[in-house]
Amino acid sequence: MPIPGQADAPTLHLFGTPRVVHAGRRLEVPEGSKRLLAFVVLNGGWVERRHAAGTLWPLGDDLRAAGNLRSALWRLKAAGIDVLDSDKCSLSVREHTVVDLYVLCEWAGRLIAGTATAADLGTFRWRADVLDLLPGWYDDWVLIERERIRQRLLHGLEALSRHLVRAGRCAEAVESAMVAVGVEPLRESAQRALIEAHLAEGNLVEALRSYDAYRGLTHRELGVEPGRELSLLLRAHCDAVRPPAPPAPPGPRRPDRLAAGG
């Protein structure tokens, strides 16, 4: 997904390999500085120097950790990456730096809260791996934030699909829901968004196919049926479009008692 920003402002990417793009140039972040950049960003853009040094370089004493921190900052400057402000006590993301994580989380927040703008409903070339924050990193401080952000963006994609359905843009709604399903196939709310988008488009067969695929997956992976609400959604739609049953043929005429003298 393209991240909007000011033309003269650097953009820091943490989805995928950490990197900085500035003035059309991709700047590779030095290996010794990647974790420092990520740590400051994942802590809300501001962190105490001592806390950062102690967490990122826990082996050894405080003086050695502080020296490693200074080295990481120096490597950033040497690489032409000027996205952190530092003083004797703290580190912070420099003002006007665009951070992909912050942009995407704010976008998802507007969709979830129902305050999305027309630009928020724009179509993007989403891929499932766009939600993969710092892949291959297993620090505790990364794992916790990775899952929180993953949940937020999945909710955002589902909300995007529902907003697009209401706007009559069903094809885009299907695509958005499919990204969420691709990230987490067992996520029922994502499957529901996809099925609702198919139904809004009038594609009952596609909705049934998606449901059958999901039902097979839950059977194989979990040994359970999909939730009752999902099956009721499809059943209600099928009942609504099913033609009425033809009237029953008349039965044999009963003898007229009066005519029979009875």
C-alpha positions as CSV (number, residue, x, y, z in Angstrom):
1,M,0.0,0.0,0.0
2,P,1.5,3.4,-0.9
3,I,2.0,5.6,2.1
4,P,1.1,9.2,1.6
5,G,3.4,11.9,2.9
6,Q,5.1,15.2,2.2
7,A,7.5,15.2,-0.8
8,D,10.4,16.6,1.3
9,A,9.8,14.4,4.3
10,P,11.5,11.0,4.9
11,T,9.2,8.0,5.2
12,L,10.2,5.2,7.6
13,H,8.9,1.8,6.7
14,L,8.6,-1.0,9.3
15,F,6.4,-3.4,7.4
16,G,8.8,-5.8,5.7
17,T,12.5,-4.9,6.0
18,P,13.1,-1.6,7.9
19,R,14.0,1.1,5.4
20,V,13.8,4.8,4.8
21,V,12.7,6.5,1.6
22,H,13.6,10.2,1.1
23,A,13.5,12.4,-2.0
24,G,12.8,9.3,-4.1
25,R,15.8,7.4,-2.8
26,R,15.8,4.3,-0.7
27,L,18.2,4.5,2.2
28,E,19.2,1.2,3.8
29,V,19.1,1.3,7.5
30,P,22.4,-0.1,9.1
31,E,22.0,-3.4,10.8
32,G,23.1,-2.0,14.1
33,S,20.4,0.7,14.0
34,K,17.3,-1.2,12.8
35,R,16.3,-2.3,16.3
36,L,16.8,1.1,17.7
37,L,14.5,2.7,15.1
38,A,11.9,0.1,15.5
39,F,12.0,0.3,19.3
40,V,11.4,4.1,19.3
41,V,8.5,3.8,16.8
42,L,6.8,0.9,18.7
43,N,7.0,2.9,21.9
44,G,4.9,5.7,20.5
45,G,7.7,7.7,19.0
46,W,9.3,8.7,22.3
47,V,11.5,6.7,24.7
48,E,14.0,7.4,27.5
49,R,17.6,6.7,26.3
50,R,18.3,4.6,29.4
51,H,15.2,2.4,28.8
52,A,16.1,1.9,25.1
53,A,19.7,1.1,25.9
54,G,18.9,-1.4,28.7
55,T,16.2,-3.2,26.6
56,L,18.2,-3.4,23.3
57,W,21.6,-4.2,24.9
58,P,20.8,-6.1,28.1
59,L,24.1,-7.8,28.4
60,G,26.8,-5.9,30.2
61,D,26.7,-2.8,32.3
62,D,24.9,0.5,31.7
63,L,28.0,2.2,30.3
64,R,28.4,-0.4,27.6
65,A,24.7,-0.2,26.7
66,A,24.9,3.5,26.5
67,G,27.9,3.2,24.2
68,N,26.0,0.8,21.9
69,L,23.2,3.3,21.7
70,R,25.5,6.1,20.7
71,S,27.0,3.9,18.0
72,A,23.6,3.0,16.6
73,L,22.7,6.7,16.4
74,W,26.1,7.5,14.7
75,R,25.5,4.8,12.1
76,L,22.1,6.4,11.2
77,K,23.7,9.8,10.7
78,A,26.5,8.3,8.6
79,A,23.9,6.6,6.4
80,G,22.1,9.9,5.8
81,I,19.1,8.9,7.9
82,D,18.0,11.8,10.1
83,V,14.7,10.7,11.5
84,L,15.5,10.6,15.3
85,D,15.9,13.5,17.6
86,S,18.0,12.8,20.7
87,D,19.1,14.7,23.8
88,K,20.7,13.6,27.1
89,C,17.5,11.9,28.3
90,S,15.3,10.8,25.4
91,L,14.9,9.8,21.8
92,S,12.0,10.6,19.6
93,V,10.9,10.4,16.0
94,R,11.6,13.7,14.3
95,E,8.7,15.9,13.5
96,H,7.3,15.5,9.9
97,T,8.8,12.0,9.5
98,V,6.2,9.8,8.0
99,V,6.0,6.4,9.6
100,D,4.1,3.7,7.7
101,L,2.9,2.1,11.0
102,Y,1.4,5.3,12.2
103,V,-0.3,6.1,8.9
104,L,-1.9,2.6,8.6
105,C,-3.0,2.5,12.2
106,E,-4.7,5.9,11.9
107,W,-6.3,4.9,8.7
108,A,-7.7,1.7,10.4
109,G,-8.9,3.8,13.3
110,R,-11.0,6.1,11.2
111,L,-12.6,3.2,9.4
112,I,-13.4,1.4,12.7
113,A,-14.8,4.5,14.3
114,G,-16.9,5.3,11.2
115,T,-15.1,8.6,10.5
116,A,-13.4,7.5,7.2
117,T,-12.9,10.1,4.5
118,A,-13.3,9.6,0.8
119,A,-9.6,9.1,0.5
120,D,-9.7,6.4,3.1
121,L,-11.9,4.4,0.8
122,G,-9.4,4.6,-2.0
123,T,-8.3,1.4,-3.6
124,F,-4.8,0.2,-2.8
125,R,-2.7,-2.7,-4.1
126,W,-3.0,-4.6,-0.8
127,R,-1.0,-7.7,-0.3
128,A,-1.3,-10.1,2.6
129,D,2.3,-9.5,3.6
130,V,1.7,-5.7,4.0
131,L,0.4,-6.6,7.5
132,D,3.6,-8.4,8.4
133,L,5.3,-6.0,10.8
134,L,9.1,-6.7,11.2
135,P,9.0,-10.3,10.0
136,G,11.5,-12.6,11.5
137,W,11.9,-10.5,14.7
138,Y,11.1,-12.3,17.9
139,D,11.9,-9.8,20.7
140,D,9.1,-9.7,23.3
141,W,8.6,-5.9,22.6
142,V,8.0,-6.7,18.9
143,L,5.7,-9.7,19.4
144,I,3.2,-7.9,21.6
145,E,3.0,-4.9,19.3
146,R,2.9,-7.0,16.1
147,E,-0.2,-8.8,17.3
148,R,-2.0,-5.7,18.5
149,I,-1.3,-3.9,15.2
150,R,-2.2,-7.0,13.1
151,Q,-5.6,-7.1,14.9
152,R,-6.2,-3.3,14.3
153,L,-5.4,-3.6,10.6
154,L,-7.6,-6.6,10.1
155,H,-10.5,-4.8,11.8
156,G,-9.7,-1.9,9.5
157,L,-9.9,-4.0,6.3
158,E,-13.2,-5.6,7.4
159,A,-14.6,-2.1,8.1
160,L,-13.3,-0.9,4.7
161,S,-15.2,-3.7,3.0
162,R,-18.4,-2.8,4.8
163,H,-18.0,0.9,4.0
164,L,-17.4,0.0,0.3
165,V,-20.5,-2.1,0.2
166,R,-22.6,0.8,1.5
167,A,-21.0,3.0,-1.2
168,G,-22.1,0.5,-3.8
169,R,-18.4,-0.4,-4.6
170,C,-18.9,-4.1,-4.2
171,A,-16.0,-5.4,-6.3
172,E,-13.6,-3.3,-4.2
173,A,-15.4,-4.6,-1.0
174,V,-14.7,-8.2,-2.1
175,E,-11.0,-7.4,-2.7
176,S,-10.6,-5.8,0.7
177,A,-12.3,-8.6,2.5
178,M,-10.2,-11.1,0.6
179,V,-7.0,-9.5,1.8
180,A,-8.2,-10.0,5.4
181,V,-9.1,-13.6,4.7
182,G,-5.7,-14.2,3.1
183,V,-4.0,-12.9,6.2
184,E,-6.1,-15.0,8.6
185,P,-8.3,-17.6,6.8
186,L,-9.8,-18.9,10.1
187,R,-11.0,-15.4,11.1
188,E,-14.7,-15.6,10.9
189,S,-15.3,-11.9,10.9
190,A,-13.2,-11.6,7.8
191,Q,-15.0,-14.5,6.1
192,R,-18.3,-12.8,7.0
193,A,-17.2,-9.5,5.4
194,L,-16.3,-11.4,2.3
195,I,-19.6,-13.3,2.1
196,E,-21.6,-10.1,2.8
197,A,-19.7,-8.4,-0.1
198,H,-20.5,-11.2,-2.4
199,L,-24.2,-11.1,-1.4
200,A,-24.3,-7.3,-1.9
201,E,-23.0,-7.8,-5.4
202,G,-25.7,-10.4,-6.1
203,N,-23.3,-13.3,-6.3
204,L,-25.1,-15.9,-4.2
205,V,-23.1,-18.7,-5.7
206,E,-19.8,-17.0,-4.8
207,A,-21.0,-16.5,-1.3
208,L,-22.0,-20.2,-0.9
209,R,-18.6,-21.2,-2.4
210,S,-16.8,-19.0,0.1
211,Y,-18.8,-20.5,3.0
212,D,-18.2,-24.0,1.8
213,A,-14.5,-23.4,1.6
214,Y,-14.5,-21.9,5.1
215,R,-16.6,-24.7,6.5
216,G,-14.1,-27.2,5.1
217,L,-11.2,-25.3,6.6
218,T,-12.8,-25.2,10.1
219,H,-13.5,-28.9,9.9
220,R,-9.9,-29.8,9.0
221,E,-8.1,-27.3,11.3
222,L,-10.4,-27.1,14.3
223,G,-13.0,-29.9,14.0
224,V,-15.9,-27.4,14.4
225,E,-18.6,-25.9,12.3
226,P,-18.6,-22.2,11.4
227,G,-20.5,-19.9,13.8
228,R,-24.3,-20.0,13.8
229,E,-24.6,-16.4,12.8
230,L,-22.7,-17.0,9.6
231,S,-24.9,-19.9,8.5
232,L,-28.0,-18.0,9.5
233,L,-26.9,-15.1,7.3
234,L,-26.7,-17.3,4.2
235,R,-29.9,-19.1,5.1
236,A,-31.8,-15.9,5.4
237,H,-30.5,-14.7,2.0
238,C,-31.4,-18.0,0.4
239,D,-34.9,-17.9,1.8
240,A,-35.3,-14.3,0.5
241,V,-34.4,-15.2,-3.1
242,R,-36.1,-18.6,-3.2
243,P,-39.2,-18.5,-5.4
244,P,-42.5,-19.3,-3.6
245,A,-43.6,-22.9,-3.7
246,P,-46.4,-23.5,-6.2
247,P,-49.8,-24.0,-4.7
248,A,-50.7,-27.6,-3.9
249,P,-53.0,-29.3,-6.4
250,P,-56.6,-29.5,-5.3
251,G,-57.6,-32.8,-3.6
252,P,-60.4,-35.0,-4.6
253,R,-63.8,-33.5,-4.2
254,R,-65.7,-34.6,-1.1
255,P,-69.2,-35.8,-1.8
256,D,-72.0,-33.4,-1.2
257,R,-74.0,-34.7,1.7
258,L,-77.1,-32.9,0.7
259,A,-76.9,-34.3,-2.9
260,A,-76.4,-37.7,-1.4
261,G,-79.5,-37.2,0.7
262,G,-77.5,-37.2,3.9
